[in-house]
């Protein structure tokens, strides 16, 4: 099953993203739009506007957006 298809299932409540930073914001937004909580490995985004859009989307969807940070 593809990960996008998995987003459509009720069994998936949250997604952890650990991939190339250039796609973090876009994938996080896609996950949030699917109504899931999301954990994003740092950085959340490479551009501040992308980070702000992602945060606003999480707030409007009432979903948890968590960014990993070690050290």
PDB file of N, CA, C, O and CB in Angstrom:
ATOM      1  N   UNK A   1       0.842  -1.173   0.000  1.00  0.00           N
ATOM      2  CA  UNK A   1       0.000   0.000   0.000  1.00  0.00           C
ATOM      3  C   UNK A   1       0.892   1.242   0.000  1.00  0.00           C
ATOM      4  O   UNK A   1       1.870   1.318   0.743  1.00  0.00           O
ATOM      5  CB  UNK A   1      -0.960  -0.006   1.219  1.00  0.00           C
ATOM      6  N   UNK A   2       0.542   2.202  -0.835  1.00  0.00           N
ATOM      7  CA  UNK A   2       1.325   3.433  -0.883  1.00  0.00           C
ATOM      8  C   UNK A   2       1.043   4.279   0.355  1.00  0.00           C
ATOM      9  O   UNK A   2       0.005   4.119   0.997  1.00  0.00           O
ATOM     10  CB  UNK A   2       1.010   4.232  -2.168  1.00  0.00           C
ATOM     11  N   UNK A   3       1.947   5.160   0.683  1.00  0.00           N
ATOM     12  CA  UNK A   3       1.755   5.979   1.873  1.00  0.00           C
ATOM     13  C   UNK A   3       0.609   6.955   1.676  1.00  0.00           C
ATOM     14  O   UNK A   3      -0.080   7.292   2.639  1.00  0.00           O
ATOM     15  CB  UNK A   3       3.038   6.733   2.217  1.00  0.00           C
ATOM     16  N   UNK A   4       0.390   7.412   0.466  1.00  0.00           N
ATOM     17  CA  UNK A   4      -0.741   8.320   0.229  1.00  0.00           C
ATOM     18  C   UNK A   4      -2.069   7.584   0.412  1.00  0.00           C
ATOM     19  O   UNK A   4      -3.038   8.149   0.918  1.00  0.00           O
ATOM     20  CB  UNK A   4      -0.660   8.928  -1.192  1.00  0.00           C
ATOM     21  N   UNK A   5      -2.098   6.358   0.007  1.00  0.00           N
ATOM     22  CA  UNK A   5      -3.313   5.556   0.196  1.00  0.00           C
ATOM     23  C   UNK A   5      -3.530   5.285   1.688  1.00  0.00           C
ATOM     24  O   UNK A   5      -4.664   5.267   2.165  1.00  0.00           O
ATOM     25  CB  UNK A   5      -3.217   4.214  -0.592  1.00  0.00           C
ATOM     26  N   UNK A   6      -2.439   5.079   2.408  1.00  0.00           N
ATOM     27  CA  UNK A   6      -2.534   4.833   3.849  1.00  0.00           C
ATOM     28  C   UNK A   6      -3.110   6.053   4.571  1.00  0.00           C
ATOM     29  O   UNK A   6      -3.773   5.908   5.598  1.00  0.00           O
ATOM     30  CB  UNK A   6      -1.148   4.478   4.427  1.00  0.00           C
ATOM     31  N   UNK A   7      -2.860   7.259   4.037  1.00  0.00           N
ATOM     32  CA  UNK A   7      -3.396   8.471   4.657  1.00  0.00           C
ATOM     33  C   UNK A   7      -4.921   8.482   4.646  1.00  0.00           C
ATOM     34  O   UNK A   7      -5.547   9.136   5.480  1.00  0.00           O
ATOM     35  CB  UNK A   7      -2.865   9.709   3.941  1.00  0.00           C
ATOM     36  N   UNK A   8      -5.504   7.775   3.725  1.00  0.00           N
ATOM     37  CA  UNK A   8      -6.961   7.766   3.605  1.00  0.00           C
ATOM     38  C   UNK A   8      -7.624   6.787   4.576  1.00  0.00           C
ATOM     39  O   UNK A   8      -8.850   6.765   4.687  1.00  0.00           O
ATOM     40  CB  UNK A   8      -7.358   7.420   2.185  1.00  0.00           C
ATOM     41  N   UNK A   9      -6.837   5.990   5.269  1.00  0.00           N
ATOM     42  CA  UNK A   9      -7.420   5.002   6.174  1.00  0.00           C
ATOM     43  C   UNK A   9      -7.582   5.581   7.572  1.00  0.00           C
ATOM     44  O   UNK A   9      -6.804   6.433   8.000  1.00  0.00           O
ATOM     45  CB  UNK A   9      -6.554   3.739   6.222  1.00  0.00           C
ATOM     46  N   UNK A  10      -8.591   5.112   8.269  1.00  0.00           N
ATOM     47  CA  UNK A  10      -8.829   5.571   9.643  1.00  0.00           C
ATOM     48  C   UNK A  10      -7.805   5.009  10.617  1.00  0.00           C
ATOM     49  O   UNK A  10      -7.580   5.590  11.679  1.00  0.00           O
ATOM     50  CB  UNK A  10     -10.228   5.180  10.093  1.00  0.00           C
ATOM     51  N   UNK A  11      -7.191   3.903  10.278  1.00  0.00           N
ATOM     52  CA  UNK A  11      -6.232   3.267  11.179  1.00  0.00           C
ATOM     53  C   UNK A  11      -4.983   4.125  11.377  1.00  0.00           C
ATOM     54  O   UNK A  11      -4.328   4.043  12.416  1.00  0.00           O
ATOM     55  CB  UNK A  11      -5.839   1.897  10.642  1.00  0.00           C
ATOM     56  N   UNK A  12      -4.660   4.931  10.397  1.00  0.00           N
ATOM     57  CA  UNK A  12      -3.485   5.802  10.489  1.00  0.00           C
ATOM     58  C   UNK A  12      -3.920   7.115  11.138  1.00  0.00           C
ATOM     59  O   UNK A  12      -4.713   7.866  10.570  1.00  0.00           O
ATOM     60  CB  UNK A  12      -2.840   6.055   9.072  1.00  0.00           C
ATOM     61  N   UNK A  13      -3.396   7.378  12.326  1.00  0.00           N
ATOM     62  CA  UNK A  13      -3.751   8.596  13.058  1.00  0.00           C
ATOM     63  C   UNK A  13      -2.676   9.667  12.959  1.00  0.00           C
ATOM     64  O   UNK A  13      -2.961  10.859  13.076  1.00  0.00           O
ATOM     65  CB  UNK A  13      -4.006   8.271  14.512  1.00  0.00           C
ATOM     66  N   UNK A  14      -1.431   9.231  12.742  1.00  0.00           N
ATOM     67  CA  UNK A  14      -0.311  10.166  12.713  1.00  0.00           C
ATOM     68  C   UNK A  14       0.772   9.631  11.795  1.00  0.00           C
ATOM     69  O   UNK A  14       0.842   8.434  11.515  1.00  0.00           O
ATOM     70  CB  UNK A  14       0.249  10.405  14.134  1.00  0.00           C
ATOM     71  N   UNK A  15       1.615  10.544  11.333  1.00  0.00           N
ATOM     72  CA  UNK A  15       2.691  10.186  10.417  1.00  0.00           C
ATOM     73  C   UNK A  15       3.980  10.828  10.914  1.00  0.00           C
ATOM     74  O   UNK A  15       3.976  11.972  11.368  1.00  0.00           O
ATOM     75  CB  UNK A  15       2.367  10.636   8.956  1.00  0.00           C
ATOM     76  N   UNK A  16       5.074  10.094  10.827  1.00  0.00           N
ATOM     77  CA  UNK A  16       6.403  10.628  11.126  1.00  0.00           C
ATOM     78  C   UNK A  16       7.143  10.807   9.807  1.00  0.00           C
ATOM     79  O   UNK A  16       7.250   9.874   9.011  1.00  0.00           O
ATOM     80  CB  UNK A  16       7.198   9.685  12.101  1.00  0.00           C
ATOM     81  N   UNK A  17       7.650  12.009   9.586  1.00  0.00           N
ATOM     82  CA  UNK A  17       8.385  12.306   8.357  1.00  0.00           C
ATOM     83  C   UNK A  17       9.868  12.472   8.662  1.00  0.00           C
ATOM     84  O   UNK A  17      10.263  13.321   9.462  1.00  0.00           O
ATOM     85  CB  UNK A  17       7.829  13.577   7.680  1.00  0.00           C
ATOM     86  N   UNK A  18      10.661  11.667   8.026  1.00  0.00           N
ATOM     87  CA  UNK A  18      12.119  11.773   8.126  1.00  0.00           C
ATOM     88  C   UNK A  18      12.656  11.534   6.724  1.00  0.00           C
ATOM     89  O   UNK A  18      12.961  10.403   6.346  1.00  0.00           O
ATOM     90  CB  UNK A  18      12.731  10.740   9.177  1.00  0.00           C
ATOM     91  N   UNK A  19      12.764  12.590   5.973  1.00  0.00           N
ATOM     92  CA  UNK A  19      13.166  12.503   4.582  1.00  0.00           C
ATOM     93  C   UNK A  19      14.028  13.721   4.248  1.00  0.00           C
ATOM     94  O   UNK A  19      14.525  14.394   5.151  1.00  0.00           O
ATOM     95  CB  UNK A  19      11.924  12.415   3.643  1.00  0.00           C
ATOM     96  N   UNK A  20      14.203  14.000   2.989  1.00  0.00           N
ATOM     97  CA  UNK A  20      15.009  15.153   2.603  1.00  0.00           C
ATOM     98  C   UNK A  20      14.332  16.448   3.056  1.00  0.00           C
ATOM     99  O   UNK A  20      13.134  16.622   2.835  1.00  0.00           O
ATOM    100  CB  UNK A  20      15.237  15.168   1.074  1.00  0.00           C
ATOM    101  N   UNK A  21      15.070  17.349   3.680  1.00  0.00           N
ATOM    102  CA  UNK A  21      14.481  18.588   4.196  1.00  0.00           C
ATOM    103  C   UNK A  21      13.716  19.403   3.158  1.00  0.00           C
ATOM    104  O   UNK A  21      12.763  20.100   3.507  1.00  0.00           O
ATOM    105  CB  UNK A  21      15.555  19.437   4.778  1.00  0.00           C
ATOM    106  N   UNK A  22      14.106  19.330   1.922  1.00  0.00           N
ATOM    107  CA  UNK A  22      13.458  20.119   0.879  1.00  0.00           C
ATOM    108  C   UNK A  22      11.974  19.747   0.708  1.00  0.00           C
ATOM    109  O   UNK A  22      11.197  20.550   0.192  1.00  0.00           O
ATOM    110  CB  UNK A  22      14.197  19.930  -0.443  1.00  0.00           C
ATOM    111  N   UNK A  23      11.581  18.555   1.131  1.00  0.00           N
ATOM    112  CA  UNK A  23      10.179  18.134   0.976  1.00  0.00           C
ATOM    113  C   UNK A  23       9.409  18.096   2.295  1.00  0.00           C
ATOM    114  O   UNK A  23       8.226  17.758   2.297  1.00  0.00           O
ATOM    115  CB  UNK A  23      10.125  16.769   0.332  1.00  0.00           C
ATOM    116  N   UNK A  24      10.039  18.427   3.396  1.00  0.00           N
ATOM    117  CA  UNK A  24       9.377  18.353   4.704  1.00  0.00           C
ATOM    118  C   UNK A  24       8.074  19.137   4.753  1.00  0.00           C
ATOM    119  O   UNK A  24       7.039  18.571   5.105  1.00  0.00           O
ATOM    120  CB  UNK A  24      10.305  18.861   5.780  1.00  0.00           C
ATOM    121  N   UNK A  25       8.091  20.411   4.413  1.00  0.00           N
ATOM    122  CA  UNK A  25       6.900  21.256   4.534  1.00  0.00           C
ATOM    123  C   UNK A  25       5.774  20.753   3.641  1.00  0.00           C
ATOM    124  O   UNK A  25       4.633  20.641   4.090  1.00  0.00           O
ATOM    125  CB  UNK A  25       7.237  22.707   4.183  1.00  0.00           C
ATOM    126  N   UNK A  26       6.075  20.454   2.403  1.00  0.00           N
ATOM    127  CA  UNK A  26       5.044  19.986   1.479  1.00  0.00           C
ATOM    128  C   UNK A  26       4.403  18.684   1.917  1.00  0.00           C
ATOM    129  O   UNK A  26       3.183  18.535   1.847  1.00  0.00           O
ATOM    130  CB  UNK A  26       5.626  19.816   0.110  1.00  0.00           C
ATOM    131  N   UNK A  27       5.213  17.748   2.365  1.00  0.00           N
ATOM    132  CA  UNK A  27       4.667  16.473   2.833  1.00  0.00           C
ATOM    133  C   UNK A  27       3.887  16.652   4.127  1.00  0.00           C
ATOM    134  O   UNK A  27       2.839  16.033   4.308  1.00  0.00           O
ATOM    135  CB  UNK A  27       5.790  15.452   3.036  1.00  0.00           C
ATOM    136  N   UNK A  28       4.381  17.486   5.022  1.00  0.00           N
ATOM    137  CA  UNK A  28       3.668  17.741   6.274  1.00  0.00           C
ATOM    138  C   UNK A  28       2.308  18.354   5.990  1.00  0.00           C
ATOM    139  O   UNK A  28       1.320  17.996   6.630  1.00  0.00           O
ATOM    140  CB  UNK A  28       4.489  18.664   7.193  1.00  0.00           C
ATOM    141  N   UNK A  29       2.249  19.268   5.044  1.00  0.00           N
ATOM    142  CA  UNK A  29       0.980  19.886   4.681  1.00  0.00           C
ATOM    143  C   UNK A  29       0.024  18.854   4.092  1.00  0.00           C
ATOM    144  O   UNK A  29      -1.171  18.880   4.385  1.00  0.00           O
ATOM    145  CB  UNK A  29       1.205  21.027   3.686  1.00  0.00           C
ATOM    146  N   UNK A  30       0.530  17.965   3.283  1.00  0.00           N
ATOM    147  CA  UNK A  30      -0.300  16.908   2.708  1.00  0.00           C
ATOM    148  C   UNK A  30      -0.869  16.003   3.802  1.00  0.00           C
ATOM    149  O   UNK A  30      -2.041  15.628   3.757  1.00  0.00           O
ATOM    150  CB  UNK A  30       0.513  16.077   1.702  1.00  0.00           C
ATOM    151  N   UNK A  31      -0.045  15.660   4.769  1.00  0.00           N
ATOM    152  CA  UNK A  31      -0.483  14.822   5.887  1.00  0.00           C
ATOM    153  C   UNK A  31      -1.553  15.544   6.710  1.00  0.00           C
ATOM    154  O   UNK A  31      -2.565  14.948   7.080  1.00  0.00           O
ATOM    155  CB  UNK A  31       0.718  14.443   6.782  1.00  0.00           C
ATOM    156  N   UNK A  32      -1.325  16.823   6.994  1.00  0.00           N
ATOM    157  CA  UNK A  32      -2.289  17.607   7.765  1.00  0.00           C
ATOM    158  C   UNK A  32      -3.615  17.748   7.015  1.00  0.00           C
ATOM    159  O   UNK A  32      -4.682  17.681   7.625  1.00  0.00           O
ATOM    160  CB  UNK A  32      -1.715  18.993   8.081  1.00  0.00           C
ATOM    161  N   UNK A  33      -3.552  17.939   5.720  1.00  0.00           N
ATOM    162  CA  UNK A  33      -4.764  18.046   4.915  1.00  0.00           C
ATOM    163  C   UNK A  33      -5.550  16.742   4.907  1.00  0.00           C
ATOM    164  O   UNK A  33      -6.761  16.741   4.687  1.00  0.00           O
ATOM    165  CB  UNK A  33      -4.415  18.448   3.494  1.00  0.00           C
ATOM    166  N   UNK A  34      -4.858  15.636   5.146  1.00  0.00           N
ATOM    167  CA  UNK A  34      -5.524  14.332   5.239  1.00  0.00           C
ATOM    168  C   UNK A  34      -6.126  14.119   6.627  1.00  0.00           C
ATOM    169  O   UNK A  34      -6.745  13.087   6.887  1.00  0.00           O
ATOM    170  CB  UNK A  34      -4.535  13.200   4.915  1.00  0.00           C
ATOM    171  N   UNK A  35      -5.942  15.098   7.518  1.00  0.00           N
ATOM    172  CA  UNK A  35      -6.523  15.021   8.851  1.00  0.00           C
ATOM    173  C   UNK A  35      -5.710  14.225   9.853  1.00  0.00           C
ATOM    174  O   UNK A  35      -6.248  13.744  10.851  1.00  0.00           O
ATOM    175  CB  UNK A  35      -7.867  14.438   8.760  1.00  0.00           C
ATOM    176  N   UNK A  36      -4.417  14.082   9.594  1.00  0.00           N
ATOM    177  CA  UNK A  36      -3.551  13.312  10.488  1.00  0.00           C
ATOM    178  C   UNK A  36      -2.621  14.233  11.265  1.00  0.00           C
ATOM    179  O   UNK A  36      -2.296  15.328  10.805  1.00  0.00           O
ATOM    180  CB  UNK A  36      -2.734  12.284   9.694  1.00  0.00           C
ATOM    181  N   UNK A  37      -2.198  13.794  12.426  1.00  0.00           N
ATOM    182  CA  UNK A  37      -1.145  14.475  13.179  1.00  0.00           C
ATOM    183  C   UNK A  37       0.173  14.170  12.468  1.00  0.00           C
ATOM    184  O   UNK A  37       0.285  13.173  11.756  1.00  0.00           O
ATOM    185  CB  UNK A  37      -1.110  14.014  14.701  1.00  0.00           C
ATOM    186  N   UNK A  38       1.165  15.032  12.666  1.00  0.00           N
ATOM    187  CA  UNK A  38       2.436  14.797  11.969  1.00  0.00           C
ATOM    188  C   UNK A  38       3.628  15.197  12.840  1.00  0.00           C
ATOM    189  O   UNK A  38       3.630  16.235  13.502  1.00  0.00           O
ATOM    190  CB  UNK A  38       2.469  15.577  10.643  1.00  0.00           C
ATOM    191  N   UNK A  39       4.628  14.337  12.811  1.00  0.00           N
ATOM    192  CA  UNK A  39       5.939  14.596  13.418  1.00  0.00           C
ATOM    193  C   UNK A  39       6.908  14.769  12.259  1.00  0.00           C
ATOM    194  O   UNK A  39       7.025  13.890  11.406  1.00  0.00           O
ATOM    195  CB  UNK A  39       6.396  13.421  14.404  1.00  0.00           C
ATOM    196  N   UNK A  40       7.601  15.899  12.228  1.00  0.00           N
ATOM    197  CA  UNK A  40       8.546  16.190  11.153  1.00  0.00           C
ATOM    198  C   UNK A  40       9.939  16.268  11.739  1.00  0.00           C
ATOM    199  O   UNK A  40      10.180  17.019  12.684  1.00  0.00           O
ATOM    200  CB  UNK A  40       8.182  17.507  10.417  1.00  0.00           C
ATOM    201  N   UNK A  41      10.845  15.503  11.187  1.00  0.00           N
ATOM    202  CA  UNK A  41      12.241  15.633  11.603  1.00  0.00           C
ATOM    203  C   UNK A  41      12.707  17.018  11.173  1.00  0.00           C
ATOM    204  O   UNK A  41      12.278  17.520  10.134  1.00  0.00           O
ATOM    205  CB  UNK A  41      13.150  14.495  10.980  1.00  0.00           C
ATOM    206  N   UNK A  42      13.583  17.643  11.962  1.00  0.00           N
ATOM    207  CA  UNK A  42      14.026  18.994  11.643  1.00  0.00           C
ATOM    208  C   UNK A  42      14.823  19.026  10.343  1.00  0.00           C
ATOM    209  O   UNK A  42      15.489  18.048  10.004  1.00  0.00           O
ATOM    210  CB  UNK A  42      14.865  19.557  12.785  1.00  0.00           C
ATOM    211  N   UNK A  43      14.763  20.095   9.638  1.00  0.00           N
ATOM    212  CA  UNK A  43      13.982  21.299   9.856  1.00  0.00           C
ATOM    213  C   UNK A  43      12.546  21.120   9.348  1.00  0.00           C
ATOM    214  O   UNK A  43      12.285  20.290   8.477  1.00  0.00           O
ATOM    215  CB  UNK A  43      14.648  22.493   9.166  1.00  0.00           C
ATOM    216  N   UNK A  44      11.635  21.898   9.898  1.00  0.00           N
ATOM    217  CA  UNK A  44      10.257  21.862   9.436  1.00  0.00           C
ATOM    218  C   UNK A  44      10.172  22.304   7.979  1.00  0.00           C
ATOM    219  O   UNK A  44       9.425  21.723   7.191  1.00  0.00           O
ATOM    220  CB  UNK A  44       9.371  22.748  10.318  1.00  0.00           C
ATOM    221  N   UNK A  45      10.927  23.319   7.629  1.00  0.00           N
ATOM    222  CA  UNK A  45      10.922  23.857   6.266  1.00  0.00           C
ATOM    223  C   UNK A  45      12.237  24.576   6.009  1.00  0.00           C
ATOM    224  O   UNK A  45      12.968  24.914   6.940  1.00  0.00           O
ATOM    225  CB  UNK A  45       9.716  24.818   6.046  1.00  0.00           C
ATOM    226  N   UNK A  46      12.524  24.803   4.747  1.00  0.00           N
ATOM    227  CA  UNK A  46      13.727  25.551   4.392  1.00  0.00           C
ATOM    228  C   UNK A  46      13.446  27.041   4.258  1.00  0.00           C
ATOM    229  O   UNK A  46      14.363  27.860   4.328  1.00  0.00           O
ATOM    230  CB  UNK A  46      14.312  25.018   3.096  1.00  0.00           C
ATOM    231  N   UNK A  47      12.179  27.392   4.065  1.00  0.00           N
ATOM    232  CA  UNK A  47      11.761  28.790   3.942  1.00  0.00           C
ATOM    233  C   UNK A  47      10.759  29.110   5.042  1.00  0.00           C
ATOM    234  O   UNK A  47       9.887  28.297   5.351  1.00  0.00           O
ATOM    235  CB  UNK A  47      11.147  29.071   2.539  1.00  0.00           C
ATOM    236  N   UNK A  48      10.882  30.289   5.629  1.00  0.00           N
ATOM    237  CA  UNK A  48      10.015  30.673   6.743  1.00  0.00           C
ATOM    238  C   UNK A  48       8.545  30.693   6.330  1.00  0.00           C
ATOM    239  O   UNK A  48       7.686  30.317   7.127  1.00  0.00           O
ATOM    240  CB  UNK A  48      10.423  32.044   7.281  1.00  0.00           C
ATOM    241  N   UNK A  49       8.236  31.118   5.114  1.00  0.00           N
ATOM    242  CA  UNK A  49       6.839  31.151   4.665  1.00  0.00           C
ATOM    243  C   UNK A  49       6.246  29.746   4.599  1.00  0.00           C
ATOM    244  O   UNK A  49       5.069  29.559   4.910  1.00  0.00           O
ATOM    245  CB  UNK A  49       6.735  31.826   3.291  1.00  0.00           C
ATOM    246  N   UNK A  50       7.042  28.762   4.201  1.00  0.00           N
ATOM    247  CA  UNK A  50       6.563  27.375   4.178  1.00  0.00           C
ATOM    248  C   UNK A  50       6.286  26.878   5.597  1.00  0.00           C
ATOM    249  O   UNK A  50       5.306  26.173   5.835  1.00  0.00           O
ATOM    250  CB  UNK A  50       7.594  26.456   3.483  1.00  0.00           C
ATOM    251  N   UNK A  51       7.146  27.248   6.524  1.00  0.00           N
ATOM    252  CA  UNK A  51       6.947  26.860   7.924  1.00  0.00           C
ATOM    253  C   UNK A  51       5.675  27.509   8.474  1.00  0.00           C
ATOM    254  O   UNK A  51       4.884  26.857   9.156  1.00  0.00           O
ATOM    255  CB  UNK A  51       8.174  27.263   8.785  1.00  0.00           C
ATOM    256  N   UNK A  52       5.489  28.772   8.179  1.00  0.00           N
ATOM    257  CA  UNK A  52       4.289  29.473   8.661  1.00  0.00           C
ATOM    258  C   UNK A  52       3.011  28.867   8.086  1.00  0.00           C
ATOM    259  O   UNK A  52       2.022  28.715   8.802  1.00  0.00           O
ATOM    260  CB  UNK A  52       4.363  30.959   8.301  1.00  0.00           C
ATOM    261  N   UNK A  53       3.025  28.522   6.804  1.00  0.00           N
ATOM    262  CA  UNK A  53       1.854  27.889   6.180  1.00  0.00           C
ATOM    263  C   UNK A  53       1.556  26.547   6.831  1.00  0.00           C
ATOM    264  O   UNK A  53       0.394  26.213   7.063  1.00  0.00           O
ATOM    265  CB  UNK A  53       2.078  27.701   4.669  1.00  0.00           C
ATOM    266  N   UNK A  54       2.590  25.783   7.125  1.00  0.00           N
ATOM    267  CA  UNK A  54       2.408  24.475   7.740  1.00  0.00           C
ATOM    268  C   UNK A  54       1.824  24.616   9.147  1.00  0.00           C
ATOM    269  O   UNK A  54       0.916  23.875   9.523  1.00  0.00           O
ATOM    270  CB  UNK A  54       3.744  23.716   7.789  1.00  0.00           C
ATOM    271  N   UNK A  55       2.340  25.553   9.905  1.00  0.00           N
ATOM    272  CA  UNK A  55       1.834  25.805  11.260  1.00  0.00           C
ATOM    273  C   UNK A  55       0.376  26.258  11.203  1.00  0.00           C
ATOM    274  O   UNK A  55      -0.449  25.784  11.984  1.00  0.00           O
ATOM    275  CB  UNK A  55       2.701  26.872  11.979  1.00  0.00           C
ATOM    276  N   UNK A  56       0.055  27.162  10.295  1.00  0.00           N
ATOM    277  CA  UNK A  56      -1.321  27.656  10.166  1.00  0.00           C
ATOM    278  C   UNK A  56      -2.266  26.525   9.775  1.00  0.00           C
ATOM    279  O   UNK A  56      -3.390  26.455  10.270  1.00  0.00           O
ATOM    280  CB  UNK A  56      -1.394  28.791   9.125  1.00  0.00           C
ATOM    281  N   UNK A  57      -1.822  25.660   8.908  1.00  0.00           N
ATOM    282  CA  UNK A  57      -2.652  24.529   8.499  1.00  0.00           C
ATOM    283  C   UNK A  57      -2.908  23.592   9.673  1.00  0.00           C
ATOM    284  O   UNK A  57      -4.030  23.118   9.854  1.00  0.00           O
ATOM    285  CB  UNK A  57      -1.989  23.765   7.347  1.00  0.00           C
ATOM    286  N   UNK A  58      -1.883  23.324  10.466  1.00  0.00           N
ATOM    287  CA  UNK A  58      -2.058  22.460  11.641  1.00  0.00           C
ATOM    288  C   UNK A  58      -3.049  23.078  12.620  1.00  0.00           C
ATOM    289  O   UNK A  58      -3.902  22.381  13.169  1.00  0.00           O
ATOM    290  CB  UNK A  58      -0.705  22.215  12.340  1.00  0.00           C
ATOM    291  N   UNK A  59      -2.937  24.369  12.835  1.00  0.00           N
ATOM    292  CA  UNK A  59      -3.870  25.051  13.746  1.00  0.00           C
ATOM    293  C   UNK A  59      -5.298  24.994  13.224  1.00  0.00           C
ATOM    294  O   UNK A  59      -6.225  24.683  13.972  1.00  0.00           O
ATOM    295  CB  UNK A  59      -3.450  26.512  13.946  1.00  0.00           C
ATOM    296  N   UNK A  60      -5.476  25.291  11.949  1.00  0.00           N
ATOM    297  CA  UNK A  60      -6.831  25.317  11.397  1.00  0.00           C
ATOM    298  C   UNK A  60      -7.448  23.923  11.348  1.00  0.00           C
ATOM    299  O   UNK A  60      -8.667  23.779  11.433  1.00  0.00           O
ATOM    300  CB  UNK A  60      -6.818  25.926  10.002  1.00  0.00           C
ATOM    301  N   UNK A  61      -6.606  22.892  11.210  1.00  0.00           N
ATOM    302  CA  UNK A  61      -7.102  21.510  11.178  1.00  0.00           C
ATOM    303  C   UNK A  61      -7.192  20.908  12.577  1.00  0.00           C
ATOM    304  O   UNK A  61      -7.663  19.783  12.745  1.00  0.00           O
ATOM    305  CB  UNK A  61      -6.197  20.645  10.302  1.00  0.00           C
ATOM    306  N   UNK A  62      -6.738  21.663  13.584  1.00  0.00           N
ATOM    307  CA  UNK A  62      -6.717  21.163  14.966  1.00  0.00           C
ATOM    308  C   UNK A  62      -5.942  19.847  15.068  1.00  0.00           C
ATOM    309  O   UNK A  62      -6.387  18.899  15.715  1.00  0.00           O
ATOM    310  CB  UNK A  62      -8.155  20.968  15.487  1.00  0.00           C
ATOM    311  N   UNK A  63      -4.790  19.807  14.425  1.00  0.00           N
ATOM    312  CA  UNK A  63      -3.913  18.646  14.418  1.00  0.00           C
ATOM    313  C   UNK A  63      -2.611  19.009  15.098  1.00  0.00           C
ATOM    314  O   UNK A  63      -2.217  20.175  15.121  1.00  0.00           O
ATOM    315  CB  UNK A  63      -3.660  18.142  12.978  1.00  0.00           C
ATOM    316  N   UNK A  64      -1.945  18.015  15.650  1.00  0.00           N
ATOM    317  CA  UNK A  64      -0.645  18.207  16.297  1.00  0.00           C
ATOM    318  C   UNK A  64       0.432  18.223  15.218  1.00  0.00           C
ATOM    319  O   UNK A  64       0.498  17.326  14.376  1.00  0.00           O
ATOM    320  CB  UNK A  64      -0.361  17.082  17.357  1.00  0.00           C
ATOM    321  N   UNK A  65       1.255  19.234  15.254  1.00  0.00           N
ATOM    322  CA  UNK A  65       2.446  19.343  14.404  1.00  0.00           C
ATOM    323  C   UNK A  65       3.629  19.394  15.344  1.00  0.00           C
ATOM    324  O   UNK A  65       3.760  20.329  16.134  1.00  0.00           O
ATOM    325  CB  UNK A  65       2.397  20.615  13.451  1.00  0.00           C
ATOM    326  N   UNK A  66       4.489  18.396  15.266  1.00  0.00           N
ATOM    327  CA  UNK A  66       5.644  18.321  16.162  1.00  0.00           C
ATOM    328  C   UNK A  66       6.914  18.232  15.309  1.00  0.00           C
ATOM    329  O   UNK A  66       6.981  17.485  14.332  1.00  0.00           O
ATOM    330  CB  UNK A  66       5.530  17.088  17.137  1.00  0.00           C
ATOM    331  N   UNK A  67       7.904  19.008  15.706  1.00  0.00           N
ATOM    332  CA  UNK A  67       9.172  19.002  14.986  1.00  0.00           C
ATOM    333  C   UNK A  67      10.231  18.392  15.875  1.00  0.00           C
ATOM    334  O   UNK A  67      10.398  18.797  17.026  1.00  0.00           O
ATOM    335  CB  UNK A  67       9.579  20.430  14.544  1.00  0.00           C
ATOM    336  N   UNK A  68      10.948  17.414  15.339  1.00  0.00           N
ATOM    337  CA  UNK A  68      12.017  16.765  16.088  1.00  0.00           C
ATOM    338  C   UNK A  68      13.189  17.702  16.252  1.00  0.00           C
ATOM    339  O   UNK A  68      13.536  18.455  15.342  1.00  0.00           O
ATOM    340  CB  UNK A  68      12.461  15.480  15.398  1.00  0.00           C
ATOM    341  N   UNK A  69      13.797  17.648  17.427  1.00  0.00           N
ATOM    342  CA  UNK A  69      14.968  18.472  17.666  1.00  0.00           C
ATOM    343  C   UNK A  69      15.860  17.775  18.690  1.00  0.00           C
ATOM    344  O   UNK A  69      15.468  17.579  19.841  1.00  0.00           O
ATOM    345  CB  UNK A  69      14.562  19.892  18.153  1.00  0.00           C
ATOM    346  N   UNK A  70      17.026  17.416  18.270  1.00  0.00           N
ATOM    347  CA  UNK A  70      18.017  16.829  19.160  1.00  0.00           C
ATOM    348  C   UNK A  70      19.128  17.830  19.360  1.00  0.00           C
ATOM    349  O   UNK A  70      19.534  18.524  18.428  1.00  0.00           O
ATOM    350  CB  UNK A  70      18.566  15.493  18.600  1.00  0.00           C
ATOM    351  N   UNK A  71      19.616  17.897  20.581  1.00  0.00           N
ATOM    352  CA  UNK A  71      20.698  18.804  20.951  1.00  0.00           C
ATOM    353  C   UNK A  71      20.207  20.205  21.065  1.00  0.00           C
ATOM    354  O   UNK A  71      20.986  21.109  21.370  1.00  0.00           O
ATOM    355  CB  UNK A  71      21.819  18.739  19.957  1.00  0.00           C
TER     356      UNK A  71
END
